[in-house]
Amino acid sequence: MVAVLAHWEWRDMVPMTEAPLWNLPLRDFGVVDWRMVPVSGIRNSERRVPLREFPSYEEALEVDGLRRVFIEPRSTHETPETVWLHDFEHPKECVYIFGSAHYNPAVMHRREGDDVVSIKTVQDKGVLWSHQAAVIALYDRCNRGHS
């Protein structure tokens, strides 16, 4: 099973606008568990990948048996040591965890044994939106033979 957990972009978007940027790619890549923080109260019409909202990362991260993979930019001072996505071996079952433009969950929620992965770009400035990073990570996973 593959799950995705992310943080709404409250400062730059609203969940009603952001949700479609998540749900259609998640459906196409076979994600079955979509979690967002914090609770917005929106009603998403997606049925194949139902949206579940949680008030905190602590609650949303209660995913038994799944390896935790944080996708965060290496350029931030909070996560200078990461594995590049092109060098990362995707686990068969995991939860991919994304922050937002203004929040890095790996800083507060990373435990020993968790992975922190970065996506290599030309400038490595860490300016990808989380939903864009999710598509890249899920494509990489798919391209390496994981479904």
LUMPA-972960 format. One line per 5 residues: number of its first residue (from 1); their letters; for each residue x, y, z of N, C-alpha, C, O, CB. Coordinates in Angstrom, 1 decimal. Last residue first. Glycine has a CB too. Layout:
! residues N
NUM) A) X,Y,Z,X,Y,Z,X,Y,Z,X,Y,Z,X,Y,Z | ...
//
This chain:
! residues 147
147) SHGRN) 4.3,-0.4,-8.2,2.9,0.1,-8.5,2.2,0.4,-7.3,1.0,0.8,-7.3,2.1,-0.9,-9.4 | 7.6,-0.2,-9.4,6.7,-0.3,-8.2,5.3,0.2,-8.7,5.2,1.2,-9.4,7.2,0.4,-7.0 | 9.4,0.2,-11.4,8.7,-1.0,-11.4,7.8,-1.2,-10.2,7.3,-2.3,-10.0,9.6,-2.1,-11.4 | 10.4,2.7,-11.7,11.3,1.7,-11.2,10.6,0.3,-10.9,11.2,-0.6,-10.3,12.0,2.1,-9.9 | 8.3,4.2,-12.5,9.3,4.0,-13.5,10.3,2.9,-13.0,11.0,2.3,-13.9,10.1,5.3,-13.8
142) CRDYL) 7.0,4.5,-10.0,6.4,3.7,-11.1,7.4,3.3,-12.1,7.4,2.2,-12.6,5.3,4.5,-11.7 | 8.8,6.2,-8.7,8.5,4.9,-8.1,7.9,4.0,-9.2,8.3,2.8,-9.3,7.4,5.1,-7.0 | 8.7,8.4,-10.4,10.0,7.7,-10.2,9.7,6.3,-9.6,10.4,5.3,-10.1,10.9,8.5,-9.2 | 6.1,9.1,-10.0,6.5,8.7,-11.3,7.8,7.9,-11.2,8.0,6.9,-11.9,6.7,10.0,-12.2 | 6.2,9.9,-7.3,5.3,8.7,-7.7,5.7,8.2,-9.1,5.6,7.0,-9.3,3.9,9.1,-7.6
137) AIVAA) 7.9,12.1,-7.5,8.3,11.0,-6.7,7.5,9.7,-7.1,8.0,8.6,-7.2,8.0,11.3,-5.2 | 6.4,13.8,-9.2,7.7,13.4,-9.6,8.1,12.1,-8.8,8.7,11.2,-9.4,8.7,14.5,-9.3 | 4.0,14.1,-7.7,4.0,13.5,-9.0,5.3,13.0,-9.4,5.4,11.9,-10.0,3.4,14.6,-10.0 | 5.2,15.4,-5.4,4.5,14.1,-5.3,4.4,13.4,-6.6,4.7,12.2,-6.7,3.1,14.3,-4.7 | 6.0,17.8,-6.4,7.0,16.9,-5.9,6.4,15.5,-5.8,7.1,14.5,-6.1,7.6,17.3,-4.6
132) QHSWL) 3.5,18.9,-6.9,4.4,18.7,-8.0,5.5,17.7,-7.6,5.8,16.7,-8.4,5.1,20.0,-8.5 | 2.5,19.2,-4.3,1.8,18.3,-5.3,2.6,18.0,-6.5,2.5,16.9,-7.1,0.4,18.9,-5.7 | 4.4,21.0,-3.2,4.3,19.6,-2.8,3.6,18.7,-3.7,4.0,17.6,-3.9,3.6,19.6,-1.4 | 6.2,22.9,-5.7,5.0,22.7,-4.8,5.0,21.3,-4.4,5.5,20.4,-5.1,3.7,23.2,-5.5 | 9.6,23.6,-5.6,8.5,22.8,-6.2,7.4,22.8,-5.1,7.6,22.7,-3.9,9.0,21.3,-6.4
127) VGKDQ) 11.9,24.9,-4.7,10.7,25.7,-5.0,9.5,24.9,-5.6,8.6,25.5,-6.1,11.0,26.8,-5.9 | 14.6,24.3,-4.0,13.5,23.8,-3.2,12.2,24.5,-3.5,11.4,24.8,-2.5,13.8,23.9,-1.8 | 16.7,24.8,-5.6,16.3,25.9,-4.7,15.1,25.5,-3.8,14.7,26.2,-2.9,15.8,27.1,-5.5 | 18.3,23.5,-7.6,18.2,23.0,-6.2,17.8,24.1,-5.2,18.4,24.2,-4.1,19.5,22.4,-5.8 | 18.6,24.1,-10.3,19.0,25.1,-9.3,19.0,24.6,-7.8,19.6,25.2,-7.0,18.2,26.3,-9.4
122) VTKIS) 17.8,21.7,-11.5,18.9,22.5,-12.0,19.5,23.4,-11.0,20.7,23.5,-10.8,18.5,23.3,-13.3 | 17.1,19.2,-9.0,16.7,20.1,-10.1,17.9,20.9,-10.5,19.0,20.8,-9.9,15.5,21.1,-9.6 | 16.3,16.3,-7.3,17.4,17.1,-7.9,16.8,18.0,-9.0,16.0,17.4,-9.9,18.5,16.2,-8.5 | 14.5,16.0,-4.4,14.4,15.9,-5.8,15.4,16.8,-6.4,15.4,18.0,-6.2,13.0,16.2,-6.3 | 15.3,14.1,-1.5,15.2,15.3,-2.2,15.2,15.1,-3.7,15.8,14.1,-4.2,16.4,16.3,-1.8
117) VVDDG) 14.1,12.4,1.5,14.5,12.3,0.1,14.3,13.7,-0.6,13.4,14.4,-0.3,13.7,11.2,-0.7 | 14.6,10.7,4.3,14.3,12.1,3.8,15.0,12.1,2.4,16.2,11.9,2.3,15.0,13.2,4.8 | 13.2,7.9,6.1,14.0,8.4,5.0,13.6,9.9,4.7,12.4,10.3,4.9,13.7,7.6,3.7 | 13.5,6.7,9.5,12.8,7.4,8.4,13.7,7.9,7.3,14.9,8.2,7.6,11.9,8.6,9.0 | 15.4,5.9,11.3,14.9,4.9,10.4,14.0,5.5,9.3,13.8,4.8,8.3,14.1,3.9,11.1
112) ERRHM) 14.3,8.0,13.8,15.4,7.2,13.4,14.8,6.1,12.5,13.8,5.5,12.8,16.2,6.6,14.5 | 11.8,10.4,12.6,12.3,9.4,13.6,13.5,8.7,13.0,13.7,8.6,11.8,11.2,8.4,14.1 | 10.4,13.6,12.1,11.3,12.5,11.6,11.8,11.7,12.8,12.2,12.2,13.8,12.5,13.1,10.8 | 9.0,15.7,12.9,8.4,14.4,13.0,9.3,13.3,12.5,8.9,12.1,12.6,7.2,14.4,12.2 | 10.2,18.2,12.7,9.5,17.9,13.9,9.2,16.4,14.1,9.0,15.9,15.2,8.3,18.7,14.1
107) VAPNY) 11.4,18.1,10.1,12.1,18.8,11.2,11.5,18.3,12.6,12.3,18.0,13.5,12.0,20.3,11.1 | 9.6,17.1,8.3,10.7,16.2,8.7,11.4,16.8,9.9,12.0,16.1,10.7,11.7,16.1,7.6 | 7.8,19.1,7.6,7.4,18.1,8.7,8.6,17.2,9.2,8.5,16.7,10.3,6.3,17.3,8.3 | 8.1,22.3,7.0,8.9,21.1,6.7,8.6,20.1,7.9,9.2,20.2,9.0,10.4,21.4,6.7 | 6.3,24.9,5.6,6.3,23.9,6.7,7.1,22.7,6.3,6.7,22.0,5.3,4.9,23.5,7.2
102) HASGF) 5.8,26.5,3.4,6.1,27.1,4.7,6.3,26.2,5.9,6.5,26.6,7.0,5.1,28.2,5.0 | 5.0,24.9,1.3,6.0,26.0,1.1,6.5,26.6,2.4,7.6,27.1,2.4,5.4,27.1,0.2 | 4.7,21.8,3.1,4.2,22.9,2.3,5.3,23.9,2.0,6.4,23.7,2.5,2.9,23.6,3.0 | 5.5,18.4,3.1,5.2,19.6,3.8,4.4,20.6,2.9,3.6,20.2,2.1,6.4,20.3,4.4 | 4.8,15.0,2.7,5.2,16.3,2.1,4.8,17.4,3.1,3.8,17.3,3.8,4.5,16.5,0.7
97) IYVCE) 5.6,11.6,2.7,5.2,12.7,3.5,5.7,14.0,3.0,6.9,14.2,2.7,5.6,12.6,5.0 | 4.5,8.5,1.8,5.2,9.6,1.3,4.7,10.9,2.1,3.5,11.1,2.0,5.2,9.8,-0.2 | 4.5,5.5,3.3,3.8,6.7,3.3,4.8,7.8,2.9,5.8,8.0,3.6,3.1,7.0,4.7 | 4.8,2.2,1.7,5.3,3.4,2.5,4.2,4.5,2.5,3.2,4.4,1.8,6.6,3.9,1.9 | 6.0,-0.8,0.4,4.9,-0.1,1.1,5.4,1.0,1.9,6.3,0.9,2.7,4.1,-1.1,2.0
92) KPHEF) 8.5,-1.1,-0.9,7.2,-1.6,-1.5,6.0,-0.9,-0.9,5.1,-0.6,-1.6,7.2,-3.1,-1.3 | 10.5,1.9,-1.1,10.0,0.7,-0.4,8.7,0.2,-1.1,8.0,1.0,-1.7,9.7,1.0,1.1 | 12.8,2.9,-3.5,11.5,3.1,-3.0,11.1,1.8,-2.3,11.2,0.7,-2.8,10.5,3.4,-4.1 | 15.9,4.0,-3.1,15.3,2.7,-3.4,13.9,2.8,-2.7,13.8,2.7,-1.5,16.1,1.5,-2.9 | 17.4,6.9,-4.6,16.6,6.3,-3.6,15.9,5.0,-4.0,15.4,4.9,-5.1,15.5,7.3,-3.1
87) DHLWV) 18.7,8.3,-6.4,19.5,7.3,-5.7,18.7,6.5,-4.7,19.2,5.6,-4.1,20.7,8.0,-5.0 | 16.9,10.2,-7.3,17.5,9.3,-8.3,18.3,8.2,-7.7,18.7,7.2,-8.4,18.3,10.1,-9.4 | 16.5,11.6,-4.9,15.4,10.7,-5.4,16.0,9.7,-6.4,15.7,8.6,-6.4,14.3,11.5,-6.1 | 19.2,11.8,-2.6,18.6,12.2,-3.9,17.6,11.2,-4.4,17.8,10.0,-4.2,19.6,12.5,-4.9 | 18.8,12.0,0.8,19.1,11.1,-0.3,18.4,11.7,-1.5,17.3,12.1,-1.5,18.6,9.6,0.0
82) TEPTE) 20.1,14.6,2.9,19.0,13.8,2.3,19.6,12.9,1.3,20.8,13.0,0.9,17.9,14.8,1.7 | 21.0,16.9,5.0,21.5,15.5,4.6,20.2,14.8,4.2,19.4,14.3,5.0,22.2,14.8,5.8 | 19.7,19.3,5.7,20.9,19.3,4.7,21.3,17.9,4.2,21.9,17.8,3.2,22.0,20.0,5.4 | 17.1,20.4,6.6,17.3,19.0,6.2,18.5,19.0,5.2,18.3,18.7,4.0,16.1,18.4,5.5 | 17.2,23.0,7.4,16.7,22.1,8.4,17.0,20.6,7.9,17.1,19.8,8.8,15.2,22.2,8.5
77) HTSRP) 18.1,24.6,5.4,19.0,24.4,6.4,18.5,23.3,7.4,19.3,22.7,8.2,19.4,25.6,7.2 | 17.2,23.5,2.1,16.8,24.1,3.4,17.8,23.7,4.5,18.4,22.6,4.5,15.4,23.7,3.8 | 17.9,22.0,0.0,18.5,23.3,0.1,18.1,24.0,1.4,18.7,25.0,1.8,18.0,24.2,-1.0 | 16.6,19.7,-0.3,17.9,19.6,0.4,18.4,21.0,0.7,19.3,21.2,1.6,18.9,18.8,-0.4 | 13.1,19.5,0.3,14.3,20.0,-0.4,15.5,20.0,0.4,15.5,20.2,1.6,14.0,21.5,-0.8
72) EIFVR) 11.6,16.3,1.0,11.9,17.7,1.3,13.1,18.2,0.5,13.9,17.4,0.2,12.1,17.8,2.9 | 9.6,13.8,1.8,10.2,14.4,0.5,10.3,15.9,0.8,9.3,16.6,0.9,9.2,14.1,-0.7 | 9.9,11.1,3.9,9.7,12.5,3.8,10.4,13.0,2.5,11.5,12.7,2.2,10.3,13.3,5.0 | 8.6,8.1,4.4,9.5,8.7,3.5,9.1,10.2,3.3,8.1,10.5,2.8,9.4,8.0,2.1 | 8.2,5.4,6.5,7.9,6.8,6.4,9.0,7.5,5.5,10.2,7.3,5.8,7.9,7.5,7.8
67) RLGDV) 6.6,2.3,6.0,7.9,3.0,6.1,7.6,4.5,5.8,6.8,4.8,4.9,9.0,2.5,5.2 | 3.9,1.0,7.7,4.4,1.6,6.5,5.7,2.4,6.8,5.7,3.1,7.8,3.3,2.6,5.9 | 2.8,-0.1,10.1,3.5,-0.9,9.1,4.0,-0.3,7.9,4.6,-1.0,7.0,2.5,-2.0,8.7 | 0.2,2.3,10.6,0.9,1.1,11.0,1.6,0.3,9.9,0.9,0.1,8.8,0.0,0.2,11.8 | 0.2,5.5,10.9,0.0,4.5,9.7,0.9,3.3,10.1,2.1,3.3,9.8,0.5,5.2,8.4
62) ELAEE) -0.1,8.2,12.1,-0.4,6.9,12.7,-0.8,6.0,11.5,-2.0,5.7,11.3,-1.6,7.0,13.7 | 0.2,10.7,11.0,1.3,9.8,10.8,1.1,8.4,11.5,1.9,7.6,11.5,2.5,10.4,11.4 | -2.1,12.1,11.8,-2.0,11.7,10.4,-0.9,10.6,10.2,-1.0,9.8,9.3,-1.8,12.8,9.5 | -1.4,12.8,14.5,-2.5,11.9,14.2,-2.4,11.3,12.8,-2.7,10.1,12.6,-3.8,12.6,14.4 | 0.9,14.4,14.0,1.0,13.3,14.9,-0.1,12.3,14.6,0.1,11.1,14.6,0.9,13.8,16.4
57) YSPFE) -0.1,16.4,12.3,0.8,15.4,11.8,0.9,14.2,12.7,0.9,13.1,12.2,2.2,16.0,11.5 | -3.6,17.2,13.0,-2.1,17.3,13.3,-1.4,16.2,12.6,-1.9,15.2,12.2,-1.8,17.2,14.8 | -6.2,16.9,12.2,-5.8,18.1,12.8,-4.3,18.3,13.0,-3.8,19.4,13.1,-6.5,18.3,14.1 | -6.7,15.5,8.9,-6.3,15.3,10.3,-5.9,16.6,10.9,-5.4,17.5,10.2,-5.2,14.3,10.4 | -8.8,14.1,6.3,-8.0,15.3,6.9,-7.8,15.0,8.4,-8.6,14.4,9.1,-8.8,16.6,6.7
52) RLPVR) -8.8,12.2,3.5,-9.0,12.2,5.0,-8.1,13.3,5.5,-6.9,13.4,5.3,-8.6,10.8,5.6 | -10.3,11.6,0.4,-9.5,12.6,1.2,-9.9,12.4,2.7,-11.0,12.4,3.1,-9.8,14.0,0.8 | -10.2,8.6,-1.5,-10.9,9.5,-0.6,-9.9,10.4,0.3,-8.9,9.9,0.7,-11.8,8.7,0.4 | -9.9,7.8,-4.4,-8.8,8.1,-3.4,-9.5,9.1,-2.4,-9.3,10.3,-2.6,-7.5,8.7,-4.1 | -12.4,7.3,-5.5,-11.4,6.3,-5.6,-10.2,6.5,-4.6,-9.5,5.6,-4.2,-10.9,6.1,-7.0
47) RESNR) -13.8,9.7,-5.3,-14.3,8.5,-4.5,-13.2,7.4,-4.5,-13.2,6.6,-3.5,-15.5,8.0,-5.2 | -13.8,13.2,-5.1,-13.0,12.0,-5.4,-13.4,10.8,-4.6,-13.5,10.9,-3.3,-11.5,12.2,-5.2 | -14.9,15.5,-4.2,-15.8,14.5,-4.9,-15.1,13.2,-5.3,-15.7,12.3,-5.8,-16.4,15.2,-6.1 | -14.5,16.8,-1.0,-13.9,16.4,-2.2,-14.7,15.3,-2.9,-15.1,14.4,-2.2,-12.4,16.0,-2.0 | -15.3,19.3,1.0,-15.9,18.1,0.5,-15.3,17.8,-0.9,-15.5,18.6,-1.8,-17.5,18.2,0.4
42) IGSVP) -13.3,20.7,3.6,-13.8,20.7,2.2,-14.4,19.4,1.9,-14.1,18.3,2.5,-12.7,21.0,1.2 | -12.2,20.9,6.1,-13.7,20.8,6.0,-14.2,20.7,4.6,-15.4,20.7,4.4,-14.3,21.8,6.8 | -9.6,21.1,6.9,-10.2,22.3,6.2,-11.7,22.2,6.1,-12.4,23.2,6.1,-9.6,22.4,4.8 | -7.3,20.1,9.2,-8.7,19.9,8.7,-9.2,21.2,8.1,-9.1,22.3,8.7,-9.6,19.5,9.9 | -3.9,20.7,7.9,-4.9,20.4,8.9,-6.3,20.2,8.3,-6.5,20.1,7.1,-4.9,21.5,10.0
37) VMRWD) -3.3,17.6,6.2,-3.2,18.3,7.5,-3.2,19.8,7.2,-2.6,20.2,6.2,-2.0,17.9,8.4 | -4.4,14.7,4.6,-4.0,16.1,4.5,-4.1,16.7,5.9,-5.0,16.3,6.7,-4.9,16.9,3.5 | -4.0,11.6,2.9,-4.2,12.3,4.1,-3.7,13.7,4.0,-2.6,14.0,3.4,-3.4,11.6,5.3 | -5.0,8.9,1.1,-4.6,10.3,0.9,-5.0,11.1,2.2,-6.2,11.1,2.6,-5.4,10.9,-0.3 | -4.5,5.8,0.0,-4.7,6.5,1.3,-4.1,7.9,1.1,-2.9,8.1,1.1,-4.0,5.7,2.4
32) VVGFD) -3.9,4.8,-2.5,-5.2,4.4,-1.9,-5.5,5.1,-0.6,-6.6,5.0,-0.1,-5.2,2.9,-1.7 | -2.4,5.5,-5.6,-2.4,5.8,-4.1,-3.8,5.5,-3.6,-4.8,5.9,-4.2,-2.0,7.2,-3.8 | -2.2,5.1,-8.4,-2.7,4.0,-7.5,-2.5,4.2,-6.0,-2.5,3.3,-5.3,-1.9,2.8,-7.9 | -1.7,7.2,-10.1,-0.5,6.4,-9.6,-0.9,5.3,-8.6,0.0,4.7,-8.0,0.5,7.3,-9.0 | -4.2,8.3,-10.4,-3.6,7.7,-11.6,-2.3,6.8,-11.2,-2.0,5.9,-11.9,-3.1,8.7,-12.5
27) RLPLN) -4.8,9.3,-7.9,-5.6,8.2,-8.4,-4.8,7.5,-9.5,-4.8,6.3,-9.6,-6.9,8.8,-9.0 | -2.9,11.3,-7.7,-2.8,10.2,-6.8,-3.6,9.0,-7.3,-3.2,7.9,-7.1,-3.4,10.7,-5.4 | -3.7,13.0,-9.8,-2.4,12.3,-10.0,-2.4,11.1,-9.0,-1.9,10.0,-9.3,-1.3,13.2,-9.7 | -6.2,13.8,-8.6,-6.2,13.1,-9.9,-4.8,12.4,-10.1,-4.8,11.2,-10.5,-6.4,14.1,-11.1 | -5.6,15.0,-6.1,-6.4,13.8,-6.2,-6.3,13.1,-7.5,-6.2,11.9,-7.6,-7.8,14.1,-5.9
22) WLPAE) -4.0,17.4,-6.3,-3.5,16.2,-5.6,-4.3,15.0,-6.1,-3.7,14.0,-6.5,-3.7,16.3,-4.1 | -5.4,19.3,-7.6,-4.0,19.1,-8.0,-3.4,17.9,-7.4,-2.4,17.4,-7.9,-3.2,20.4,-7.6 | -7.8,19.3,-6.3,-7.8,18.6,-7.6,-6.3,18.4,-8.1,-6.1,17.5,-8.9,-8.5,19.4,-8.6 | -7.0,20.7,-3.9,-7.4,19.3,-3.8,-7.3,18.7,-5.2,-6.8,17.5,-5.3,-8.8,19.2,-3.3 | -6.6,23.5,-4.3,-5.5,22.6,-4.3,-5.8,21.1,-4.4,-5.1,20.4,-5.0,-4.7,22.8,-3.0
17) TMPVM) -9.1,24.7,-4.2,-8.3,24.8,-5.4,-7.2,23.8,-5.5,-6.9,23.3,-6.5,-7.8,26.2,-5.5 | -9.8,24.0,-1.6,-10.8,23.7,-2.7,-10.1,23.8,-4.0,-10.4,23.1,-5.0,-11.9,24.7,-2.6 | -7.7,24.9,0.0,-7.9,23.5,-0.2,-8.8,23.2,-1.4,-8.6,22.2,-2.1,-8.4,22.9,1.0 | -5.9,27.7,-1.5,-7.0,27.2,-0.6,-7.3,25.8,-1.0,-7.1,25.3,-2.1,-8.3,28.1,-0.8 | -2.6,29.1,-1.4,-3.8,28.5,-2.1,-4.9,28.2,-1.1,-4.7,28.5,0.1,-3.4,27.1,-2.8
12) DRWEW) -0.8,30.3,0.3,-0.7,30.6,-1.2,-1.9,30.0,-2.0,-2.0,30.4,-3.1,0.6,30.0,-1.7 | -1.2,29.5,2.9,-0.8,30.9,2.6,-1.0,31.2,1.1,-1.3,32.4,0.8,0.6,31.1,3.1 | -2.0,26.8,2.9,-2.9,27.8,3.4,-2.5,29.2,3.0,-3.4,30.0,2.7,-3.0,27.7,4.9 | -1.6,24.1,1.5,-0.9,25.4,1.2,-1.7,26.6,1.6,-2.2,27.3,0.7,-0.4,25.5,-0.3 | -1.8,21.3,3.7,-2.4,22.3,2.8,-1.6,23.5,2.6,-0.9,23.9,3.6,-3.9,22.6,3.3
7) HALVA) 0.6,18.7,3.7,0.1,19.9,4.4,-0.6,20.9,3.4,0.0,21.2,2.4,1.2,20.6,5.2 | 0.2,15.1,3.3,0.7,16.5,3.0,0.0,17.5,3.8,-0.9,17.3,4.5,0.6,16.8,1.5 | 0.7,11.8,2.5,0.4,12.8,3.6,1.0,14.1,3.2,2.2,14.2,2.9,0.8,12.3,5.0 | -0.1,8.9,0.9,0.4,10.2,0.8,-0.2,11.1,1.9,-1.4,11.1,2.1,0.2,10.8,-0.6 | 0.6,5.4,0.7,-0.2,6.5,1.2,0.6,7.8,1.0,1.8,7.8,0.8,-0.4,6.3,2.8
2) VM) 0.4,2.2,-0.7,1.1,3.5,-0.7,0.2,4.6,-0.3,-1.0,4.7,-0.7,1.7,3.9,-2.2 | 0.8,-1.2,0.0,0.0,0.0,0.0,0.9,1.2,0.0,1.9,1.3,0.6,-1.0,0.0,1.2
//
